[in-house]
Amino acid sequence: MQLDNAPLPSIGILGGTGALGGGLAFRWAEAGLPVTIGSRNEQRAAEAAARISTGIKGPHSLNSAGLNECAANADVVVIAVPWDAHQETLTQIRDAARGKIVIDVVNPLAFDKSGAYAPSVPEGSAAQQAQALLPDSHVVAAFHHVSAVLLADHTAETVDTDVMVLGDDLESTKTVQELVRLIPGMRGIFAGKLRTAAAVEGLTANLIAVNRRYRTHAGIGLTNVEEAAHATA
């Protein structure tokens, strides 16, 4: 399997011990990509990689490392850490992520007695904060509305949802769209520049409300968009 006639990139998932990061690690490793799970706690990363590997059919490459080693050795870096660790993690891996595509999947969320809501972020959004902290990387926002439960479900052959992909470097967004497509059932849809990421990140609070009310794992579906459409302008 190749990515647009090029070798598959290696993926480093920072926060791969969590639900969403672990789900992405499972799906991409099963699709044939070399994946490394990165964590501050290398023992936790190793345990997560071993646990995820048991559910993968066939040969695969799924390893573990510390945060800096994971970012340094990956072609594409995924930020899947909790929001309260976002800024510190990005600052730590700035040099290791230089020149690379960095996929930020983080949703800034807060909770009170009325439920989930999107708090104010000084830079505008998590993705914009990432780009400000990683000026020499190509930050792409994606995977904000994907159910971690479905991603990690070994019995679910497909994850039928659209993924809104946002970024200022169009070649990088195209690469991420193709990475989305490697997960059966998913489509990567270009949805704008990073300055619009706050709306996409904030929508997650609404999906949490949907999931609680209807006891489901809702995703996003975009109508009237061609299957293979990539950003061209």
VOGU-3710 file (C-alpha; in Angstrom, 3 decimals, decimal comma):
1> mqldnaplps> 0,000/0,000/0,000  1,309/3,462/-0,898  0,322/7,056/-0,248  -0,323/8,777/-3,581  2,428/6,691/-5,263  4,907/7,488/-2,464  6,125/5,240/0,363  3,933/5,286/3,440  5,193/7,775/6,022  6,061/6,781/9,555
11> igilggtgal> 3,635/8,173/12,132  4,521/9,306/15,644  1,502/9,729/17,922  2,197/11,846/20,984  -0,477/10,868/23,456  -0,961/7,488/21,852  -1,677/5,997/25,278  -5,014/7,843/25,285  -8,257/6,751/23,651  -8,137/8,780/20,419
21> ggglafrwae> -4,391/8,470/19,886  -4,526/4,754/20,588  -7,409/4,312/18,161  -5,512/6,081/15,399  -2,435/3,971/16,160  -4,511/0,796/15,796  -6,117/1,818/12,490  -2,943/3,111/10,845  -0,785/0,208/11,992  -3,391/-2,195/10,639
31> aglpvtigsr> -3,319/-0,261/7,337  0,412/-0,924/7,073  1,937/2,330/8,312  4,897/2,240/10,703  3,521/3,764/13,923  5,229/4,786/17,152  3,351/5,686/20,323  5,022/8,475/22,278  4,513/9,349/25,927  6,288/11,081/28,781
41> neqraaeaaa> 5,993/7,726/30,513  7,828/5,285/28,262  6,557/2,296/30,226  2,958/3,364/29,567  3,789/3,817/25,884  5,256/0,305/25,710  2,219/-1,175/27,463  -0,154/0,652/25,104  1,739/-0,538/22,024  1,664/-4,139/23,269
51> ristgikgph> -2,051/-3,950/24,069  -2,991/-2,424/20,690  -0,825/-4,911/18,791  -2,891/-7,835/20,058  -5,872/-6,625/18,025  -4,070/-6,040/14,728  -4,491/-8,625/12,020  -1,342/-9,574/10,134  2,189/-8,142/10,139  2,553/-4,605/11,426
61> slnsaglnec> 5,004/-2,108/12,868  3,888/-0,564/16,175  6,544/0,652/18,599  6,891/2,985/21,567  9,219/5,791/22,644  9,511/8,933/24,697  8,022/12,161/23,340  11,140/13,629/21,739  12,352/10,347/20,271  8,892/9,656/18,879
71> aanadvvvia> 8,651/13,069/17,203  12,233/13,028/15,930  11,933/9,638/14,223  8,509/10,164/12,623  7,721/11,632/9,213  4,330/12,851/10,459  3,690/13,817/14,090  0,235/13,568/15,668  -0,617/15,618/18,762  -3,233/13,708/20,757
81> vpwdahqetl> -2,455/14,837/24,293  -4,991/16,307/26,747  -5,623/20,017/26,308  -3,916/20,893/29,589  -0,699/19,275/28,297  -0,901/20,779/24,797  1,337/23,816/25,169  4,003/22,063/27,226  4,193/19,116/24,817  4,517/21,300/21,738
91> tqirdaargk> 7,233/23,394/23,328  9,153/20,243/24,174  9,106/18,794/20,647  9,644/22,033/18,687  13,064/21,069/17,328  12,137/17,425/16,719  9,075/18,462/14,664  10,896/21,034/12,532  9,962/20,767/8,840  7,350/18,052/9,469
101> ividvvnpla> 3,587/17,784/9,145  2,051/17,995/12,607  -1,561/16,809/12,857  -3,275/18,433/15,838  -6,351/16,470/16,952  -6,787/18,266/20,286  -10,135/19,768/21,280  -9,961/22,468/23,963  -12,894/21,564/26,200  -14,104/22,547/29,626
111> fdksgayaps> -16,989/21,181/31,672  -19,418/22,646/34,183  -22,834/21,654/35,500  -24,358/22,491/32,108  -22,026/20,163/30,240  -19,126/20,561/27,813  -18,183/23,862/26,206  -15,298/25,332/24,226  -13,169/27,670/26,371  -11,423/30,726/24,995
121> vpegsaaqqa> -7,935/30,077/23,586  -5,648/33,132/23,349  -4,304/32,129/19,920  -7,838/31,403/18,668  -7,728/27,596/18,658  -5,542/24,646/19,626  -4,346/24,386/16,021  -3,353/28,046/15,930  -1,553/27,646/19,235  0,312/24,691/17,742
131> qallpdshvv> 1,353/26,684/14,677  2,527/29,577/16,858  4,628/27,219/18,975  5,904/25,230/15,973  6,667/27,955/13,414  8,879/25,642/11,341  6,299/22,832/11,107  3,209/22,453/8,913  0,309/22,193/11,351  -2,882/20,534/10,121
141> aafhhvsavl> -6,042/20,246/12,230  -8,009/16,999/11,811  -9,818/14,085/13,524  -11,730/16,294/15,969  -15,067/14,530/15,564  -14,007/10,883/15,343  -15,248/8,461/17,976  -12,318/7,003/19,876  -14,570/4,081/20,829  -15,215/3,166/17,193
151> ladhtaetvd> -11,585/3,660/16,208  -10,454/1,186/18,841  -13,249/-1,336/18,209  -11,540/-4,344/16,635  -14,904/-5,678/15,437  -15,750/-2,495/13,488  -14,406/-3,002/9,996  -15,152/0,602/8,996  -15,458/3,961/10,751  -18,025/5,751/8,619
161> tdvmvlgddl> -17,406/9,441/9,133  -16,007/12,481/7,378  -12,948/14,240/8,784  -12,634/17,986/8,322  -9,002/18,811/7,508  -7,734/22,368/8,001  -4,350/23,905/7,307  -2,437/26,759/5,737  -0,094/24,556/3,676  -2,201/22,859/1,022
171> estktvqelv> 0,232/20,048/0,220  0,235/19,116/3,887  -3,568/19,078/4,028  -3,608/16,837/0,967  -1,245/14,389/2,651  -3,468/14,320/5,728  -6,552/13,738/3,577  -4,796/10,701/2,128  -3,879/9,461/5,601  -7,543/9,757/6,575
181> rlipgmrgif> -8,504/7,691/3,534  -6,337/4,793/4,747  -8,869/4,207/7,533  -11,798/2,291/5,984  -14,996/4,311/5,874  -13,380/7,700/6,395  -13,104/10,636/4,010  -10,781/13,581/4,543  -12,460/16,819/3,455  -10,536/20,081/3,151
191> agklrtaaav> -12,442/22,555/5,346  -10,397/25,757/5,399  -7,383/27,455/6,898  -6,215/27,260/10,502  -7,865/30,564/11,346  -11,230/28,762/11,121  -10,199/25,827/13,348  -11,943/27,176/16,461  -15,357/26,435/14,961  -14,367/22,849/14,154
201> egltanliav> -12,771/22,214/17,542  -15,724/23,770/19,379  -18,261/21,594/17,559  -16,996/18,673/19,605  -18,908/20,022/22,610  -22,108/19,728/20,574  -21,277/16,153/19,577  -20,752/15,268/23,233  -24,272/16,544/23,918  -25,618/14,474/20,998
211> nrryrthagi> -23,849/11,353/22,216  -25,160/11,747/25,748  -28,734/12,381/24,672  -28,906/9,585/22,104  -26,395/7,199/23,707  -24,375/6,818/20,545  -21,000/7,676/19,002  -22,001/10,302/16,457  -19,694/11,570/13,732  -19,880/14,154/10,957
221> gltnveeaah> -21,130/13,561/7,422  -20,740/16,210/4,702  -23,107/16,045/1,745  -22,429/16,716/-1,948  -18,637/16,447/-1,702  -16,764/14,353/-4,259  -15,030/11,279/-2,829  -11,547/12,131/-4,086  -11,730/15,915/-3,789  -8,540/17,588/-2,558
231> ata> -7,836/21,215/-1,772  -6,703/23,054/-4,907  -6,892/26,674/-3,824
//
